[in-house]
Amino acid sequence: MIKPLLRLALLSSLVLVCAPLAPAAAKKKADTPAAEKPAEPPLQWRDVTQWGVEGRARPDLERKRWFDRLPAASEGKVTDKVWGLSRDSAGMLVRFKTDAATIWANYTLFKERLAGANMTAIGASGLDLYARDDAGKWRWAGVTRPDGKVVRQALVSDLAAGLREYALYLPLYNGVENLAIGVPPEARFEPLPPRAEKPIVFYGTSITHGASASRPGMAHPAILGRRLELPVVNLGFSGNGKMDQAVGEFLIQIDAAVYVIDCLPNMNAQSVREKCVPLVKQIRATRPDTPIVLVEDRRNTGSWLQPKRAKLHTNNHAALRECFATLQKEGVKGLFYLAGDDLLGHDDEGATDGSHPNDLGFVRQADQFEPVLRAALKR
């Protein structure tokens, strides 16, 4: 048992040691300024719907919401899940030129949820700005950091002087109700309408949709659009890219430069055999000369440890190769094939969760897609 005098001495020591910490910590906290949002300068706002957004295929067709990917007539024809996912603005971008020293964005999101289990708020609900440098190369410039459904923020400030071209990517896993770009009133601003070139049309799964890119411009369809200097239509439907002929009915309405069919991550070998050939023939019936690229699914980065998962990939690949051979034997022309084993690399560092690419994985996928797409486009 501790004697009374010893106990008193110990308590006194604790008071002497601990007491000074509280006021010091309080002072430090008081001296730390709260994070403040930058003050909004005088701005002139421009509604992007006044000159158009790329990736919004068949803009002549009526839509429930201006920024929906599929037209209103698709509701009830595609599955409810596909319809709901089509309301995300994945793949859309708006182009403009300005010499402004600061560029702001003001937009309202469709959904309250800003992020996902494997998606940052910037990737799911943010805007992603690229600028073309003096050599003509697209380079990253800035993002919004969503903190609510209504986002009114600077994309980038303190810019070097000069007129340059910009491309602003819209959210991957959220929809947009409205979007305006703001620059100082004295700045020059030139809207650039959607390009007239035929787009690359991607039909696929959550990976095509953009999971798990850190920001919208890092999904592989966006990367490839910049590299190939072509507009892109992103018809990735998370968990629901299944070679459905109801989606095919919309695909054939788009006058594409090339169709990319990348649905295997949401399918098994049996469904591939049932659906692939009919979908390709559906496209060919209306678009006899447009190249079609069939893509194997990537292998999960952990599949070397998971025999069942590895077997699923192997079986899927075999089924797609069978379909490709069948179509070639039947005389279907303009088909291209992309194997899946190398899509994420071989060091297991290319995915966020084993399935969905991280930014490294998306760059690796773009590296694999690019030569196949260039060959298809040459045709």
N, C-alpha and C positions, 0 to 999 in steps of 0.2 A: 504494500500500500504506500502511495506517495504521501509524505508528511506534509502538513498544512503549509509550512514555510516554503518547502520546495515547490509545491503546487502553485503558490502565489508567485514565486520567481519565474516559473515557466509561463504562466499566464501573462505576466508583465513583459516577458521577452516577445511573446506572440503579438501583443498589442504594439510594442515598439517597432517590430518588423513589418506588420501588416498595415497599421494605421496610415502611414504616409502614402500607400499605393492608391487608396480610394480617391483622394483629391487629385493626384497626378493623372490617374486614368480619366477622371471626369474632365480635367482641364484639356487633356489630349483630344477627347471626344468633342469638346466644345470648340476647339481650335480647328477641327477638320470640317471644311465647308461641305455642305450637301451638294450632290451632283445637280447641276442646273442644265436645263435644255438651252441650246443656243437661241438667242433672240432672233425672231423672224424679221428679215429685212423687208423693205418694200419690194413686192413681187407682182409680176403680171402672170396670171394663170391661164393655161391653155388646155382645153378639154381634148384628150387624145381621140375621142370618137369623131372629132371633126375632120381628121385626116386618115384614120384607120390604123389597125393593128395587124401585124403578120401573125400567122398561126391560127387565125380565125377563119377556117376554111368555109367556102361558100357563104360569104358575107351577104349575098343577095337573098338568102333564105331567112325567114322570120325566126327569131329566137325569143325564148322566155325572158332571158336577160342578155344584154348586149354582149357581155364577155363570155357567154357559154361556148363550149367547144362544139357541141352538136346542135343542129337546128331544132326548133320546137316540135317539128313533125316526128322526130326520133323518139319522143316520149311515148311509151306504150308499145313501141316496136322493139327497141333494145330492152334488155332486162332493167329492172328498177335500179339495181346496183350500178350498172353501166351508166344509166341516165344520171344518177346522183353524182357519180364521179366526173361525168362530162361537164359538170358545172364548175370544176376547178379550171383555172386559166393556164395550166401547164403548157409550155411551149410558145406562148404568145410573147411578142415583143413589139415595141414601138420605136420608130427611128426618127431622128431629128438632128439638125445642126444648130449650134449656138456658139457664141463667143463669150458667154456669161462666165463670171468668176465664181458663181455659186448656182447650183441646180437643186431645186426642191421638188418634192412630190406630195400630193394630197390625194388620198384614196380611202375608200371604205371597203372593208372586207365583207364577204358573204357569210362566213362562219365565225362564231365566237372563238372556237379553238384555234390557237395560233401556232401550235407545234404538235409533234407526235412523239411516240415512244422512240422512234429512230430518225426524227426530223427536227432540225433546229427551227426556231420561229422565223429566222431569216430565210431558210430554204422553203418552208411550207407557206409562209404568208408575206415574205418580204419582196422588195423590188431589188434588182441587180443591174447596175449600170456598167456598160463597157464604152470605151472611147477608141476611136481609130487614131493611131499615132501618125507621125509625119511619114513613116515608111509604109503606111497603109495597113498596119497590123492591128487587130483588135486586142485591146488590153483592158484589164479590169480597172474600174474607176471608183465605185462606191456602192453602198447598199443602204436600205432602210432597216431599222431595228424595231419591228412591230411591238407595241405594248398595249394594244387594244384594237377594236374593230376599225376605228377611225385613226388613220396614220397621216400626220402632217409633219414632215421632217425634211431636213437637208439631206440630199443624197451625197453631195460632195461640195466642199467650199475651198476657197483660196486657190483656185485653178490658175495655171499658167495662161498668159494671154494668148489669144488666137482662136480662130473659127475652126471647129472640128465636128466630126460626125459622132453621134452617140447611138447606142442601142440599149433599150431598157427592157429587161426581161421581167415578166409578171410572175406572181406566185405559182408554185408547183402544186401545192396541196390545199389551196383555198381559192375561192372565187373572188371576183372584183365586181363591186356594184358601180363604181365610178372611179375615174382616174384623171388627174390634171397635173401638168408639169408647170412649175413656177420658176421664172428667172427675173432678174432685175429689169425694170421697165426700159432702161436705156440699152439693154443687151439686144444684140441681133438674134433672131430665132427663126429658123426655117423648118417647118414640118416636112418630113419625108414620107410620102405615101407608101403603102405596101408594095414591094417589088413585083414586077409583072412576071418574073421567071416562075416556071412550074416548081412546086415545092417537093421536098423529100417528105413522104408521108410514112410515119412510124405507127404501126399498130402493135401494141404489146401490153405488158404487165406493169406492176409497180416500179420495176426497174426503168422501163421507158417513161413512165409517169414522173420519175425523178427521185424516188427513194433510194439512198439516203444522202443526196447531194447537200452540201452545206449551204448552198445558195443556188438560185434558179439557173444561172448561167453555167453551172458545173455539171448538169445532167448531160449525158453523151449526145442526145439529139441537138442540144444547144451548141455543144463544142463542135460537132460536125457541121452545123449550119454556118458557124464562123469560118471553119477551115475551108469549106467548099463554096462559101459566098453564095448560099442559096437559102431561100425561105424554107421553114420547116413547119409541118403540121404534126403535133404530138397527140396521138390517140392511144396513150397508155392509160389503162384502167386498172388501178391497184387491185390485185387478186382476181380480176375479171377479164383478163385478156385471154380469150379462149377460142379464137378463130371462129367467132359467131357470124353466120351469114347475115344476121340483122345488122351487124356493124359493117359487113361487106357491102350492104346496100348503100351505106353512106360513103364508103371508100371509093366506090366506082363513080360517085358523083364528083370526085375531085380529080381534076386533070393534073396528075402527078408527074414529076420527073422520074421518080422511082418509088415503088412501094416496098417497105421493109416489114416483113411479118415475123414478129419476135414474141411469140405467145407461149413457148414451151414451159417456162417456169410456172405457169398456172395450169398445166395439162399433164396427163400421163400418156403412155404409149398408145393405149387403146383410143383415147380421144384424138390424139394426133392422127392416127390412121383413119379415123372416121371423118375428121373435119378439114384436114389440110388440102387434099385434092379438090374437094368441092369448093373451098374458098378461092383457090387459085383459078379454077375454071370459071367461077363467078366473076372474078376480076377480068380474066381474059376475054370473056364474052362481050364486055363493054370496052375494055382497054387492051386491044390485041397487041399493041406494040410497046407498052410501058414495061420497063424492066421490073422484075419482082425478085427480092432477096429473101430467102428463107434462112432463118437464124436458129441454130441450136441453143439450148439453154446453157448458161454458164454452170460450172460446177461449184457448189457451195465450197467456201474455203476450208470448211472442216470435214468435207466428205471423205477425206483420206482416213478419218477415224470412224466414219459411219458407213458401214457396208450397205445398209438399206438405201441410204441417200445416194451413194455412189451408183448403186444398181438402177435407181430411178433415172438418174441422168443418162447412164449408158443405154437404157431401154428407150428413153425419149430420143436420143440421138439416132439410134438405129431405126426407129419408126419414121423420123423425118427424112433420113437418107432413103428409105424405101419409097416414101411419097415422092421425093425428088426424082428418083429413078423411074417411077411409074409415069410421072408427068413428062419426062424426057422421052420415054419410050412411046408415049402417045403423041409425040410431036409438038408439045407445048414449047414455044421458043421464049427467049429472053429471061431465062431463069438463072439466078445466081445463088450461091450457097456459102454460108459462113459457119464454120465449125465453132463449137463452144468451149473446148478445153482450155484455150489460151485467153479467154475474155478477161479474166480477173488476174492473170499472172499465175505464178506457181510458188510464191512465198507466203501465201495465206494472209497477206497484209492488205488485200484489195477490197475488203468488205467491212461494213459496220457491225453486222450481226451474223456473218457467215453467208447470208443470202444477198443482201442489198449492198451495192457498191458504195464505198466512201469516195471521196474526191479522187484519190489515187486510182481506185477501181474504174471510175468513169473515164478518166484519161486513158487507161489501158484499153477499155472497151472501144473508145473512139479510135485508138491506134489500130485496132483489129478491123473495125468497120470501114475505115477510110479507104484502103486500097480496093476493097470489094465494091464500095459505092462509086469510086472513081471509074472502075472498069464498067459498072452498069451504066453510068452516065455517059461514057464514051459511046456506048452502043446507041 
